Amino acid sequence: MRKEYLACEEADVVAGVRIIPVVRISISYTEIGGARSFYAGKQPLYIIIRSTEGERAYSVTGREASIQQVISDCPALAVALEG
């Protein structure tokens, strides 16, 4: 069994700029011949920057991404941006 989902991490504020990481969380479970194996991992995907100049999203590769696309992938981001 494998489950993956996107989540927003807790925001940090640095010099008046709010930084929100968006991560992929993966959880997997396998049972083979009575032996059980569990794995969980967290992988960064996007960094959201919110300042007086507006909001921007960047993938971990450094390319700018659409805020709306990130929200469609991770609906919790809409709530995080409200706060």
SVG drawing of the C-alpha trace seen along z (x, -y; Angstrom):
<svg xmlns="http://www.w3.org/2000/svg" viewBox="-8 -46 25 62">
<polyline fill="none" stroke="black" stroke-width="0.4" points="0.0,0.0 1.3,-3.5 -0.2,-6.8 1.0,-10.3 -0.3,-13.7 0.8,-17.3 0.9,-19.5 1.9,-23.0 4.5,-23.2 4.5,-25.9 5.3,-29.3 8.4,-31.3 8.6,-35.1 12.0,-36.5 12.5,-40.3 8.8,-40.8 8.6,-38.1 6.4,-35.0 7.9,-31.7 5.6,-28.7 7.1,-25.3 4.8,-22.8 6.0,-19.2 5.0,-15.7 4.5,-13.2 4.8,-9.5 3.8,-6.6 4.2,-3.0 3.6,0.4 4.6,3.8 4.1,7.3 6.1,10.1 6.1,13.6 5.1,12.3 7.7,9.5 6.4,5.9 8.1,2.9 7.1,-0.7 8.5,-3.8 7.7,-7.5 9.3,-10.4 8.9,-14.1 10.1,-15.8 10.0,-19.6 8.2,-20.6 7.5,-24.4 8.4,-27.5 5.7,-30.1 6.9,-33.7 4.4,-36.3 5.6,-39.9 4.1,-43.4 4.8,-42.9 2.5,-39.9 2.7,-36.2 5.0,-34.0 5.6,-30.3 8.8,-28.6 9.4,-24.9 12.5,-23.4 14.2,-23.5 14.0,-27.3 11.3,-27.8 8.5,-30.1 5.1,-28.3 1.5,-29.5 0.0,-30.0 -3.3,-28.7 -1.6,-25.5 0.0,-24.9 -3.4,-25.5 -5.1,-23.0 -2.4,-20.5 -2.5,-21.4 -5.8,-23.0 -4.4,-23.6 -2.3,-26.3 -5.4,-28.5 -6.0,-28.4 -2.4,-29.0 -2.3,-32.1 -5.4,-33.5 -3.6,-33.5"/>
</svg>
